[in-house]
Amino acid sequence: MTQFANKVVWVTGASSGIGEALAYELNKYGSRIIISSRNATALEEVKSKCQFPENVRVLPLDLSEHSKMPKIVESAIQLFSRIDILVNNAGISQRSYIIDTKFEVFKKLVDINYLGTVALSNAILPHFLANKSGHYVVVTSLMGKFGSPLRSGYCGAKHALHGFFDVMRMEHQKHGIDVTLICPGFVRTNVAINAFIGDGSLKKVNDPGTANGLPPEDFARKMLKAIAKKKYEAYIGRKEIKGVYLKRFFPKLLHKVVLRSQVV
């Protein structure tokens, strides 16, 4: 992966799961990385586990604080003088039926997963334009391509990311800016444990699908290959990625398959 040597890569949601695994892989290939999440202590631990910790900078970030994004971007740029790739990985999931979910939970999902990502990406856009180069990598989900019970607000926010970043690519590809949408299936992370339930508290219990998903380090390696190729979209998982193609060609069949599987 020589493409990543000396690249400055900013990874959000890097304190655990996909973001953490990606940080280790990028660091191994010689990238200078900025790792962000709300948990500064966990970020410092990730940094200490990197093969070359001297090439890692910690920058705490809360995606719900939209108005702070321009200042945070300024701070990020100052760490290595530039940013080549922004990996929008941070976010939170949901496990609750629509009827049981307070409106405030839907709002939080949009504020964090969609508007937080948009605010950060919009704030860094002038930097990419000035450099005539930049790569947005957006970790959405297969739930950004089709739906599944208990994830209504999460699906809505992830679908919105696809709409926004497809247009970002259309408007700014001519300016040297690339966009890659990464759509994970089941990955062995804490995403289900940390998911919102209907009252806004956390689920605190894992899902069978997530518990048996791809190891995050395997996912990170596949993800880096997609980024290196500057793919428009990449679907990474096991048999669940077939849902993307069923949605496109046989939507009624997908509906039946998802309801029958009831893998949550």
GIGIFEN-V184176 format. One line per field, one symbol per residue. ss: DSSP state (H for helix, E for strand, C for the rest). burial: + if it has 9 or more other ideal C-beta (glycine too) atoms within 8 Angstrom, else -. Layout:
# GIGIFEN-V184176
ss->???
burial->???
This chain:
# GIGIFEN-V184176
ss->CHHHCCCEEEEECCCCHHHHHHHHHHHHCCCEEEEECCCHHHHHHHHHHCCCHHHEEECCCCCCCHHHHHHHHHHHHHHHCCCCEEEECCCCCECCCHHHCCHHHHHHHHHHHHHHHHHHHHHHHHHHHHHCCEEEEEECCHHHCCCCCCCHHHHHHHHHHHHHHHHHHHHHHHHCEEEEEEEECCECCCCCCCCECCCCCECCCCCHHHHCCECHHHHHHHHHHHHHCCCCEEEECCHHHHHHHHHHHCHHHHHHHHHHHCCC
burial->---++-+++++++++++++++++++++-+++++++++----+++-++--+-++-+++++++-+--+--+--++-+++--+--+++++++++++++++---+---++-++++++++++++++-+++-+++-+--+++++++++++++-+++++++++++++++-+++-++--++--++++++++++++++-++++++++-+--+---+-+++-++-++-++++++-+++-----++++--++-++-++---+--+--++-----+
